[in-house]
Structures are given as structure tokens and as C-alpha cells.
């Protein structure tokens, strides 16, 4: 959830965020540039159930513990929208696998991956309260190599479409799980994860409720997929927009949400460094109101 950069240059507000995103401020990790993702296989839709089959398994039959008093984190793999293998984690609530729970995709900011600490905290909080939480590596992050330059993740429509299509494949896979009620699906994302999530939820009506934490606007870089406009289309469905007092980016998106949306502001910066547990608790409470448990 936190942005990671080095150097003494200080930039404020949206200028600082865009500087980090576009590489003006150096990133902590070395990344190689990939201009576009691989093409989607001919005749294959990102929402085809077959896209979400874990290698070596049938959908929905991967075993889990039948009874546990603790949250279980499982390493998972599923077939992505471009035919590659997507790694991730599944966080399963305590109790019996026979119980069907709401399923939530949880995603991070631009410098993160599936091992992001904020995502782990939020996923645990959700799972302890009866949700199945899932996170995955974006193309070019974590265990999905080669790495993709940060600026390409924001500005390249091919990478954006690849990322958003993979969310659809992830939701397919999640829907097949025996612990998950496929009629109660949600999405929670922070920063870049909120931006991509809003675009995804606009395209995929299966997302019944969405939490957008400090979403990035980036209104001119994605060619028609403006998150500030996407939230208008999404917000007839339940939306919680979480902002920070020291962040200029979030309100640029959240102020476009519909009248049925909920808004919450913490006294913090864009990274939510001092408020991420409170933000995760707010997301949990929102999903409990909208999806049950």
C-alpha cells in the first residue's frame, strides 16, 4: 500500500504521486521495460471460466482444511487472461469449508505485489470476519517475470487491459471455490489497485461492492478508462471511497461518486501509513453491511 522511493527530492500533492508513478523519483526495485502484455489467445474471453483453472486441478476442488480455528493462507495459481500462470494467495476464514462466504479481491499500490504488508493485514482482517480474501501478482510484479516498468503500468493501455482482464480471470477462479458464494463478490484496492479496480468493476457486474482507498485519478493516460468517470458508472452499486487529508489524488476520484456511495477521510497521507488498519477495518464493516458474512 505504501509508495517506495529514494532520494532527497520532495514533491507535493498529485505532482509527487505522478513523479513516483512515471519514474521521476527512482524506484526501490530495478525493473525492465515491457511494452505490452502477450495477446489474449484467439477466441478466448477473459471471462471464460476456463481462464481460471489452476494448473493440475479442476475449478473449485482444490482442498482446504475442513475445520480450523485460525485464518489459513494458501498459495494459489490460476490461469490468467493471456494464458500464463498467475500466482497469488487465498485467505480462508476459520471454520468449515462447507460454509460459503463472500469473496473479496484485495489489491495494492503501484510498488506492491501479492506480498504487500498492507494487503496481508487487510486480508487477515477480512478473513477473521468471515470473508475469503484473494490477492494476485500483477503482470510484471512479484513472481510474474519479466518485470514491467512502473510508468508502463500506468500509461500503457496494453498493460492496463492485461491487468484488468486478469481480475476477471481471478474472479472466475474465486467463484469456483467451495468456500465462496459466487453471488457475493467484492473488490478492495488502494492507490493503483483502487484505480484499476474501478475500471474493472465498471466492466464486470459481478463485483457487488467495491472499496477504493486513496484512488489515483490519472485522467489522461488510459485513453477512455478514466477512473474518475468509471466511479460514476460503478457507484449505483455500493462504493466506499477512503481518502486522506494530505492526499490530493483521492478526492479527484471520490468526489465523482454517486449519491449512494460512502466516503471516509483519515488524517493521513496518500500511503495511509498511520491509518491502514483503520482503513481495513472500515472496508470490513462496509462489506459486512453490503455482502453479509
FIGU-909436 format. One record per residue (C-alpha): residue number from 1; residue in three letters; x, z, y. Coordinates in steps of 0.2 Angstrom, whole numbers, plus 5000, padded with zeros to 4 digits. Layout:
# residues N
{NUM 'ALA' {X Z Y}}
...
This chain:
# residues 293
{1 'UNK' {5000 5000 5000}}
{2 'UNK' {5015 5003 5012}}
{3 'UNK' {5024 4989 5020}}
{4 'UNK' {5043 4989 5016}}
{5 'UNK' {5056 4983 5028}}
{6 'UNK' {5073 4987 5035}}
{7 'UNK' {5082 4985 5052}}
{8 'UNK' {5080 4993 5069}}
{9 'UNK' {5069 4980 5077}}
{10 'UNK' {5052 4988 5082}}
{11 'UNK' {5037 4978 5084}}
{12 'UNK' {5020 4985 5088}}
{13 'UNK' {5002 4981 5083}}
{14 'UNK' {4997 4964 5075}}
{15 'UNK' {5014 4957 5081}}
{16 'UNK' {5023 4969 5070}}
{17 'UNK' {5012 4965 5055}}
{18 'UNK' {5014 4947 5056}}
{19 'UNK' {5033 4949 5059}}
{20 'UNK' {5034 4958 5042}}
{21 'UNK' {5022 4945 5034}}
{22 'UNK' {5032 4930 5040}}
{23 'UNK' {5049 4937 5036}}
{24 'UNK' {5055 4940 5054}}
{25 'UNK' {5058 4958 5048}}
{26 'UNK' {5069 4957 5032}}
{27 'UNK' {5060 4962 5016}}
{28 'UNK' {5067 4975 5005}}
{29 'UNK' {5067 4964 4990}}
{30 'UNK' {5075 4947 4988}}
{31 'UNK' {5063 4933 4985}}
{32 'UNK' {5065 4915 4981}}
{33 'UNK' {5053 4902 4988}}
{34 'UNK' {5040 4893 4978}}
{35 'UNK' {5029 4881 4987}}
{36 'UNK' {5014 4881 4977}}
{37 'UNK' {5007 4888 4960}}
{38 'UNK' {5005 4877 4945}}
{39 'UNK' {4990 4866 4944}}
{40 'UNK' {4974 4873 4936}}
{41 'UNK' {4973 4864 4919}}
{42 'UNK' {4961 4849 4919}}
{43 'UNK' {4943 4853 4916}}
{44 'UNK' {4946 4871 4917}}
{45 'UNK' {4937 4883 4929}}
{46 'UNK' {4944 4899 4935}}
{47 'UNK' {4928 4907 4930}}
{48 'UNK' {4928 4901 4912}}
{49 'UNK' {4928 4916 4900}}
{50 'UNK' {4942 4908 4890}}
{51 'UNK' {4954 4910 4905}}
{52 'UNK' {4953 4929 4902}}
{53 'UNK' {4958 4930 4884}}
{54 'UNK' {4973 4942 4881}}
{55 'UNK' {4986 4934 4871}}
{56 'UNK' {4984 4938 4852}}
{57 'UNK' {4967 4946 4855}}
{58 'UNK' {4949 4942 4856}}
{59 'UNK' {4940 4946 4873}}
{60 'UNK' {4933 4964 4873}}
{61 'UNK' {4940 4970 4857}}
{62 'UNK' {4957 4977 4862}}
{63 'UNK' {4956 4995 4855}}
{64 'UNK' {4956 5011 4866}}
{65 'UNK' {4955 5029 4862}}
{66 'UNK' {4938 5034 4856}}
{67 'UNK' {4939 5051 4864}}
{68 'UNK' {4951 5058 4876}}
{69 'UNK' {4951 5072 4890}}
{70 'UNK' {4963 5063 4901}}
{71 'UNK' {4964 5046 4910}}
{72 'UNK' {4973 5033 4899}}
{73 'UNK' {4983 5020 4907}}
{74 'UNK' {4985 5004 4897}}
{75 'UNK' {4997 4990 4899}}
{76 'UNK' {4987 4974 4898}}
{77 'UNK' {4989 4955 4898}}
{78 'UNK' {4977 4941 4901}}
{79 'UNK' {4977 4923 4903}}
{80 'UNK' {4977 4918 4922}}
{81 'UNK' {4968 4904 4931}}
{82 'UNK' {4983 4892 4929}}
{83 'UNK' {4986 4896 4910}}
{84 'UNK' {5000 4908 4912}}
{85 'UNK' {5001 4926 4906}}
{86 'UNK' {4996 4939 4919}}
{87 'UNK' {5002 4957 4917}}
{88 'UNK' {4993 4972 4923}}
{89 'UNK' {4986 4990 4920}}
{90 'UNK' {4970 4996 4915}}
{91 'UNK' {4965 5014 4919}}
{92 'UNK' {4951 5021 4907}}
{93 'UNK' {4941 5037 4911}}
{94 'UNK' {4941 5052 4900}}
{95 'UNK' {4928 5052 4886}}
{96 'UNK' {4921 5040 4874}}
{97 'UNK' {4924 5021 4873}}
{98 'UNK' {4906 5019 4868}}
{99 'UNK' {4901 5023 4886}}
{100 'UNK' {4900 5008 4898}}
{101 'UNK' {4907 5012 4916}}
{102 'UNK' {4908 5002 4932}}
{103 'UNK' {4924 4991 4933}}
{104 'UNK' {4934 4990 4949}}
{105 'UNK' {4949 4979 4953}}
{106 'UNK' {4962 4988 4964}}
{107 'UNK' {4975 4978 4974}}
{108 'UNK' {4989 4982 4985}}
{109 'UNK' {4998 4976 5001}}
{110 'UNK' {5010 4961 5003}}
{111 'UNK' {5026 4970 4997}}
{112 'UNK' {5017 4978 4982}}
{113 'UNK' {5014 4974 4964}}
{114 'UNK' {5005 4982 4950}}
{115 'UNK' {5017 4997 4950}}
{116 'UNK' {5012 5001 4968}}
{117 'UNK' {5011 5020 4970}}
{118 'UNK' {4995 5019 4981}}
{119 'UNK' {4987 5008 4968}}
{120 'UNK' {4991 5021 4955}}
{121 'UNK' {4984 5035 4965}}
{122 'UNK' {4968 5026 4969}}
{123 'UNK' {4966 5020 4951}}
{124 'UNK' {4968 5038 4944}}
{125 'UNK' {4956 5045 4957}}
{126 'UNK' {4943 5031 4952}}
{127 'UNK' {4946 5034 4933}}
{128 'UNK' {4944 5053 4934}}
{129 'UNK' {4927 5050 4942}}
{130 'UNK' {4921 5038 4928}}
{131 'UNK' {4927 5021 4934}}
{132 'UNK' {4938 5008 4924}}
{133 'UNK' {4951 5003 4936}}
{134 'UNK' {4962 4987 4934}}
{135 'UNK' {4977 4980 4944}}
{136 'UNK' {4987 4965 4941}}
{137 'UNK' {5003 4957 4947}}
{138 'UNK' {5000 4943 4960}}
{139 'UNK' {5009 4926 4957}}
{140 'UNK' {5027 4929 4960}}
{141 'UNK' {5027 4948 4961}}
{142 'UNK' {5031 4962 4948}}
{143 'UNK' {5034 4954 4931}}
{144 'UNK' {5027 4937 4936}}
{145 'UNK' {5043 4927 4940}}
{146 'UNK' {5050 4917 4949}}
{147 'UNK' {5047 4927 4965}}
{148 'UNK' {5037 4920 4979}}
{149 'UNK' {5042 4922 4997}}
{150 'UNK' {5031 4934 5007}}
{151 'UNK' {5027 4921 5020}}
{152 'UNK' {5021 4909 5007}}
{153 'UNK' {5009 4922 5000}}
{154 'UNK' {5001 4922 5017}}
{155 'UNK' {5002 4904 5024}}
{156 'UNK' {5002 4893 5008}}
{157 'UNK' {4984 4888 5003}}
{158 'UNK' {4990 4884 4986}}
{159 'UNK' {4997 4902 4983}}
{160 'UNK' {4981 4909 4991}}
{161 'UNK' {4970 4899 4979}}
{162 'UNK' {4980 4904 4964}}
{163 'UNK' {4979 4922 4969}}
{164 'UNK' {4960 4922 4972}}
{165 'UNK' {4957 4912 4956}}
{166 'UNK' {4967 4925 4946}}
{167 'UNK' {4955 4938 4952}}
{168 'UNK' {4941 4928 4944}}
{169 'UNK' {4951 4927 4928}}
{170 'UNK' {4954 4946 4929}}
{171 'UNK' {4935 4949 4932}}
{172 'UNK' {4931 4939 4917}}
{173 'UNK' {4943 4949 4906}}
{174 'UNK' {4937 4965 4913}}
{175 'UNK' {4919 4961 4909}}
{176 'UNK' {4923 4959 4891}}
{177 'UNK' {4929 4976 4889}}
{178 'UNK' {4918 4988 4879}}
{179 'UNK' {4921 5002 4892}}
{180 'UNK' {4914 4991 4906}}
{181 'UNK' {4897 4987 4912}}
{182 'UNK' {4898 4969 4917}}
{183 'UNK' {4883 4971 4929}}
{184 'UNK' {4893 4985 4939}}
{185 'UNK' {4909 4977 4946}}
{186 'UNK' {4918 4981 4962}}
{187 'UNK' {4934 4977 4971}}
{188 'UNK' {4945 4988 4982}}
{189 'UNK' {4961 4982 4991}}
{190 'UNK' {4972 4987 5005}}
{191 'UNK' {4980 4975 5018}}
{192 'UNK' {4984 4959 5010}}
{193 'UNK' {4974 4965 4995}}
{194 'UNK' {4959 4968 5006}}
{195 'UNK' {4961 4950 5014}}
{196 'UNK' {4962 4941 4998}}
{197 'UNK' {4948 4952 4991}}
{198 'UNK' {4936 4947 5004}}
{199 'UNK' {4939 4929 5001}}
{200 'UNK' {4937 4932 4983}}
{201 'UNK' {4921 4942 4985}}
{202 'UNK' {4914 4928 4996}}
{203 'UNK' {4916 4916 4981}}
{204 'UNK' {4911 4927 4967}}
{205 'UNK' {4894 4935 4967}}
{206 'UNK' {4899 4946 4953}}
{207 'UNK' {4908 4958 4965}}
{208 'UNK' {4893 4970 4968}}
{209 'UNK' {4903 4981 4981}}
{210 'UNK' {4919 4980 4990}}
{211 'UNK' {4931 4992 4999}}
{212 'UNK' {4943 4984 5012}}
{213 'UNK' {4956 4995 5018}}
{214 'UNK' {4966 4990 5034}}
{215 'UNK' {4962 4972 5030}}
{216 'UNK' {4973 4958 5038}}
{217 'UNK' {4964 4945 5048}}
{218 'UNK' {4977 4931 5048}}
{219 'UNK' {4963 4919 5055}}
{220 'UNK' {4973 4903 5057}}
{221 'UNK' {4984 4902 5042}}
{222 'UNK' {4972 4899 5027}}
{223 'UNK' {4963 4884 5033}}
{224 'UNK' {4944 4889 5032}}
{225 'UNK' {4946 4905 5022}}
{226 'UNK' {4946 4917 5037}}
{227 'UNK' {4944 4935 5031}}
{228 'UNK' {4936 4939 5047}}
{229 'UNK' {4922 4926 5043}}
{230 'UNK' {4922 4930 5025}}
{231 'UNK' {4917 4948 5028}}
{232 'UNK' {4901 4942 5036}}
{233 'UNK' {4896 4932 5021}}
{234 'UNK' {4900 4947 5009}}
{235 'UNK' {4893 4961 5019}}
{236 'UNK' {4875 4958 5014}}
{237 'UNK' {4882 4967 4999}}
{238 'UNK' {4889 4984 5001}}
{239 'UNK' {4905 4984 5010}}
{240 'UNK' {4916 4999 5015}}
{241 'UNK' {4929 4995 5029}}
{242 'UNK' {4943 5008 5031}}
{243 'UNK' {4953 5007 5047}}
{244 'UNK' {4967 5017 5055}}
{245 'UNK' {4968 5022 5074}}
{246 'UNK' {4986 5015 5075}}
{247 'UNK' {4982 4998 5067}}
{248 'UNK' {4976 4983 5077}}
{249 'UNK' {4973 4972 5062}}
{250 'UNK' {4959 4981 5053}}
{251 'UNK' {4946 4981 5067}}
{252 'UNK' {4948 4962 5069}}
{253 'UNK' {4940 4960 5052}}
{254 'UNK' {4929 4975 5051}}
{255 'UNK' {4920 4973 5067}}
{256 'UNK' {4913 4957 5060}}
{257 'UNK' {4905 4966 5045}}
{258 'UNK' {4886 4966 5044}}
{259 'UNK' {4875 4980 5049}}
{260 'UNK' {4873 4987 5031}}
{261 'UNK' {4892 4989 5030}}
{262 'UNK' {4900 5006 5031}}
{263 'UNK' {4915 5009 5042}}
{264 'UNK' {4928 5024 5042}}
{265 'UNK' {4943 5027 5053}}
{266 'UNK' {4958 5038 5049}}
{267 'UNK' {4971 5044 5062}}
{268 'UNK' {4985 5034 5054}}
{269 'UNK' {4995 5018 5055}}
{270 'UNK' {4992 5002 5045}}
{271 'UNK' {5001 5009 5030}}
{272 'UNK' {4989 5024 5028}}
{273 'UNK' {5005 5034 5023}}
{274 'UNK' {4996 5050 5028}}
{275 'UNK' {4979 5046 5023}}
{276 'UNK' {4979 5035 5007}}
{277 'UNK' {4972 5049 4995}}
{278 'UNK' {4958 5052 5008}}
{279 'UNK' {4955 5034 5008}}
{280 'UNK' {4955 5033 4989}}
{281 'UNK' {4943 5047 4989}}
{282 'UNK' {4931 5038 5001}}
{283 'UNK' {4932 5022 4991}}
{284 'UNK' {4927 5033 4975}}
{285 'UNK' {4912 5041 4984}}
{286 'UNK' {4907 5024 4990}}
{287 'UNK' {4907 5016 4973}}
{288 'UNK' {4898 5031 4966}}
{289 'UNK' {4884 5028 4979}}
{290 'UNK' {4883 5009 4976}}
{291 'UNK' {4888 5007 4957}}
{292 'UNK' {4885 5024 4949}}
{293 'UNK' {4897 5031 4937}}
